[in-house]
Amino acid sequence: MNKTSIKSAVTFSAVPEAQGGPFVYWGQLQSSLESAKKLGFHALEIFPPGPEYFQGIDAGGLAKAIGMEIAAVGTGAGWVRHKLSLADPDAQVRSKAMEFLMMMLEVATKLSAPMIIGSMQGRSGPGVTKMQAKEFLREGLERLDAQARQIGGRILYEPLNRYETDQCNTLAQGSAMIQGLFCTKLLADWFHMNIEEADMADSIRKAGAAIGHIHFADSNRQAIGLGHLTVEPLIDALRSIGYCGYLSAEVFPLPDSDLAATQTIRSFEKYAS
């Protein structure tokens, strides 16, 4: 595999309620695109407050003018702002979650980017058993995948660590959840994997072509190189499966946004370029 085929990306959040979360850039899309471009990133991963965000801003046009791509569009605001999830025991809430995700899928597809489903997958709890939650999630993923197939969209499903969900915590569980879907792949987040996987590199190799995106984060959710992950085996595993997507930094802006971004691009150039 050509070493240059893996691309770099960095996260941007426009969700005030997510302040303090693991996103490198905040606030203004244009300045974030320009800063990322200046450092040498290929793309920006956008976390908007909702689909309406893109009515007031031409994200695709801005990115193109600056010479950047949109790596993915996140949907976490659906949970953070509205407490919507695909596994809610209330059918009305599940319906609202589906409506939100359908609209997000449409705007992401117009940006030629995949849509991420992470926190909106939900979990079991009062009124919904673990088995029911998984069934609700699978039903939702099937509906979204069918819509993605119809409009030429793509979906990324993200297994999360045990403290955030009891749906799917490992890549193997995630692979089983999306089996048989046409337009849905896994988002392999190294922070979550460090908690849940016995052997991260082996998990990557076994998931293989099911992996569609990487969150390039160290063990402490800071930029790669600021935690204790051993990166080389993970990059080797990605190369062995022919991965040619993004390594996207969903990390805390520590010590600040610019330094987190700089550390990320240095690590990308060291290990993956």
C-alpha positions as CSV (number, residue, x, y, z in Angstrom):
1,M,0.0,0.0,0.0
2,N,1.2,3.5,-0.9
3,K,2.2,5.3,2.3
4,T,0.7,8.5,1.1
5,S,-2.8,7.0,0.8
6,I,-3.7,7.6,4.4
7,K,-4.9,11.1,5.0
8,S,-4.9,13.5,7.9
9,A,-7.9,15.2,9.4
10,V,-8.7,17.3,12.5
11,T,-12.0,17.9,14.3
12,F,-14.1,21.1,14.5
13,S,-17.1,21.7,16.8
14,A,-19.8,24.3,16.5
15,V,-21.8,22.9,19.4
16,P,-21.7,25.2,22.4
17,E,-23.1,22.5,24.7
18,A,-20.1,20.3,23.9
19,Q,-17.6,22.9,25.1
20,G,-14.7,21.1,26.9
21,G,-15.2,18.0,24.7
22,P,-12.6,16.3,22.5
23,F,-12.6,18.6,19.5
24,V,-9.5,20.5,18.4
25,Y,-11.1,23.6,16.8
26,W,-14.1,25.5,17.9
27,G,-16.4,28.3,16.8
28,Q,-15.6,29.6,13.3
29,L,-15.5,27.2,10.4
30,Q,-13.5,29.3,8.0
31,S,-10.7,30.1,10.4
32,S,-10.6,26.5,11.5
33,L,-10.3,25.3,7.9
34,E,-7.6,27.9,7.3
35,S,-5.6,26.9,10.4
36,A,-5.8,23.2,9.5
37,K,-4.8,23.9,5.9
38,K,-1.8,25.9,7.1
39,L,-0.6,23.1,9.2
40,G,-0.9,20.6,6.4
41,F,-4.1,18.7,7.2
42,H,-6.1,17.2,4.3
43,A,-9.5,17.6,5.9
44,L,-11.7,18.8,8.6
45,E,-14.3,16.7,10.5
46,I,-17.3,18.8,11.4
47,F,-19.6,18.5,14.5
48,P,-22.5,20.8,13.9
49,P,-25.4,21.6,16.2
50,G,-27.8,20.2,13.7
51,P,-28.6,20.1,10.0
52,E,-29.8,23.7,10.1
53,Y,-26.1,24.8,10.6
54,F,-25.5,24.2,6.9
55,Q,-28.3,26.5,5.8
56,G,-26.4,29.5,7.0
57,I,-22.9,28.5,5.9
58,D,-21.5,27.0,2.7
59,A,-19.2,24.4,4.3
60,G,-18.5,22.7,1.0
61,G,-17.7,25.9,-0.8
62,L,-15.5,27.2,2.0
63,A,-13.6,23.9,2.1
64,K,-13.1,23.8,-1.6
65,A,-11.9,27.4,-1.8
66,I,-9.3,26.8,1.0
67,G,-8.2,23.5,-0.6
68,M,-9.6,21.2,2.1
69,E,-12.0,18.2,2.3
70,I,-14.8,17.4,4.7
71,A,-13.7,14.1,6.3
72,A,-17.0,13.4,8.1
73,V,-20.0,15.0,9.8
74,G,-20.8,14.1,13.4
75,T,-24.3,13.8,15.0
76,G,-23.4,14.0,18.7
77,A,-25.4,17.2,19.1
78,G,-28.6,15.1,18.7
79,W,-27.8,13.5,22.0
80,V,-26.0,16.4,23.7
81,R,-28.6,19.0,22.8
82,H,-31.8,17.1,22.4
83,K,-31.2,13.8,24.3
84,L,-32.2,11.8,21.2
85,S,-31.0,8.2,20.7
86,L,-31.9,5.3,18.5
87,A,-32.4,3.1,21.6
88,D,-34.7,5.3,23.6
89,P,-37.6,3.3,25.2
90,D,-40.0,6.0,23.9
91,A,-41.0,5.3,20.3
92,Q,-41.6,9.1,19.8
93,V,-38.1,9.9,20.9
94,R,-36.7,7.2,18.5
95,S,-38.8,8.7,15.7
96,K,-37.3,12.2,16.4
97,A,-33.8,10.7,16.5
98,M,-34.4,9.1,13.1
99,E,-35.7,12.3,11.7
100,F,-32.6,14.2,13.0
101,L,-30.3,11.5,11.5
102,M,-32.0,11.4,8.2
103,M,-31.6,15.2,7.8
104,M,-28.0,14.9,8.9
105,L,-27.4,12.1,6.4
106,E,-28.7,14.4,3.6
107,V,-26.4,17.3,4.5
108,A,-23.4,15.1,4.9
109,T,-24.1,13.4,1.6
110,K,-24.2,16.8,-0.1
111,L,-20.8,17.5,1.4
112,S,-19.6,14.1,-0.1
113,A,-18.8,13.1,3.5
114,P,-20.0,10.2,5.7
115,M,-22.3,10.7,8.7
116,I,-21.1,9.5,12.1
117,I,-23.4,7.7,14.6
118,G,-21.7,7.6,18.0
119,S,-23.5,8.8,21.1
120,M,-26.9,8.7,19.3
121,Q,-26.8,4.9,19.3
122,G,-28.0,5.1,22.9
123,R,-27.9,2.3,25.5
124,S,-30.0,0.2,27.7
125,G,-31.7,1.6,30.8
126,P,-35.0,2.1,32.5
127,G,-37.7,0.8,30.1
128,V,-35.3,-0.8,27.6
129,T,-33.3,-4.0,28.1
130,K,-29.9,-4.5,26.6
131,M,-31.4,-6.9,24.0
132,Q,-34.1,-4.4,23.1
133,A,-31.7,-1.5,22.8
134,K,-29.6,-3.5,20.4
135,E,-32.7,-4.4,18.3
136,F,-33.7,-0.7,18.2
137,L,-30.2,0.3,17.1
138,R,-30.0,-2.3,14.4
139,E,-33.5,-1.3,13.1
140,G,-32.4,2.3,13.0
141,L,-29.1,1.5,11.2
142,E,-31.0,-0.6,8.7
143,R,-33.3,2.3,7.9
144,L,-30.5,4.8,7.6
145,D,-28.4,2.4,5.5
146,A,-31.3,2.0,3.1
147,Q,-31.7,5.8,2.8
148,A,-27.9,6.2,2.3
149,R,-28.0,3.6,-0.5
150,Q,-30.8,5.5,-2.2
151,I,-29.1,8.9,-2.1
152,G,-25.4,7.8,-2.4
153,G,-24.6,8.5,1.2
154,R,-22.2,6.8,3.7
155,I,-22.5,6.1,7.4
156,L,-19.9,5.5,10.1
157,Y,-21.0,3.5,13.1
158,E,-18.7,4.0,16.2
159,P,-18.3,1.4,19.0
160,L,-17.8,3.3,22.2
161,N,-16.2,2.3,25.5
162,R,-18.3,0.6,28.3
163,Y,-18.8,3.9,30.2
164,E,-20.6,5.5,27.3
165,T,-22.7,2.6,25.9
166,D,-23.5,-1.0,26.3
167,Q,-24.4,-1.5,22.7
168,C,-21.1,-2.3,21.0
169,N,-17.7,-1.7,22.7
170,T,-15.3,-3.5,20.4
171,L,-14.7,-3.6,16.7
172,A,-15.8,-7.2,16.6
173,Q,-19.1,-6.3,18.2
174,G,-19.5,-3.3,15.8
175,S,-18.8,-5.6,12.8
176,A,-21.5,-7.9,13.9
177,M,-23.9,-5.0,14.4
178,I,-23.4,-3.6,10.8
179,Q,-23.2,-7.0,9.1
180,G,-25.2,-7.1,5.9
181,L,-25.5,-3.3,5.6
182,F,-24.3,-1.7,2.3
183,C,-23.3,1.8,3.1
184,T,-22.3,1.6,6.7
185,K,-18.7,1.1,8.0
186,L,-17.0,1.2,11.3
187,L,-15.4,4.2,12.9
188,A,-12.4,2.8,14.9
189,D,-11.6,5.3,17.7
190,W,-8.3,4.6,19.3
191,F,-9.3,6.1,22.6
192,H,-12.2,3.8,23.0
193,M,-10.2,0.8,21.6
194,N,-7.5,1.4,24.2
195,I,-10.1,0.8,26.9
196,E,-11.9,-2.2,25.3
197,E,-9.6,-4.1,23.0
198,A,-7.2,-6.8,24.2
199,D,-5.0,-6.2,21.1
200,M,-5.8,-3.1,19.1
201,A,-3.7,-4.0,16.1
202,D,-5.2,-7.5,15.9
203,S,-8.7,-6.0,16.2
204,I,-8.0,-3.7,13.3
205,R,-6.8,-6.6,11.1
206,K,-9.8,-8.7,12.0
207,A,-12.3,-5.9,11.2
208,G,-10.5,-5.4,7.9
209,A,-12.5,-3.7,5.2
210,A,-15.3,-2.9,7.6
211,I,-13.3,0.0,8.9
212,G,-14.1,3.3,7.2
213,H,-12.6,5.9,9.5
214,I,-10.1,6.3,12.3
215,H,-10.2,8.7,15.3
216,F,-6.5,9.3,15.8
217,A,-6.4,9.8,19.6
218,D,-4.0,8.8,22.3
219,S,-4.8,6.8,25.4
220,N,-5.7,10.0,27.4
221,R,-7.8,11.5,24.6
222,Q,-5.1,13.9,23.8
223,A,-3.1,14.3,20.6
224,I,-1.1,11.2,19.5
225,G,2.3,11.3,21.2
226,L,0.9,12.8,24.5
227,G,-0.3,9.5,25.9
228,H,1.0,5.9,26.1
229,L,-0.3,4.3,22.8
230,T,2.3,2.4,20.8
231,V,1.4,3.7,17.3
232,E,3.6,1.8,14.9
233,P,1.7,-1.6,15.2
234,L,-1.6,0.2,14.6
235,I,-0.4,1.9,11.5
236,D,1.1,-1.4,10.3
237,A,-2.3,-3.0,10.9
238,L,-4.1,-0.3,8.9
239,R,-1.6,-0.7,6.0
240,S,-2.1,-4.5,6.1
241,I,-5.9,-4.1,5.5
242,G,-5.4,-1.5,2.7
243,Y,-6.9,1.3,4.7
244,C,-6.8,4.6,2.8
245,G,-9.1,6.8,4.7
246,Y,-8.5,9.5,7.3
247,L,-6.7,9.6,10.6
248,S,-8.9,12.2,12.3
249,A,-7.9,13.9,15.6
250,E,-10.9,13.8,17.9
251,V,-8.8,14.9,20.9
252,F,-8.9,17.5,23.6
253,P,-7.5,21.0,22.6
254,L,-4.7,20.6,25.1
255,P,-2.7,22.6,25.9
256,D,-4.6,24.6,23.3
257,S,-6.1,24.1,19.9
258,D,-3.1,25.2,17.9
259,L,-0.6,23.0,19.9
260,A,-3.0,20.0,19.8
261,A,-3.3,20.4,16.1
262,T,0.5,20.8,15.7
263,Q,1.2,17.8,17.8
264,T,-1.3,15.8,15.7
265,I,0.2,16.7,12.3
266,R,3.7,16.0,13.6
267,S,2.6,12.5,14.7
268,F,0.8,11.9,11.5
269,E,3.9,12.8,9.5
270,K,6.1,10.7,11.8
271,Y,3.9,7.5,11.6
272,A,1.6,7.7,8.6
273,S,3.0,10.0,5.8
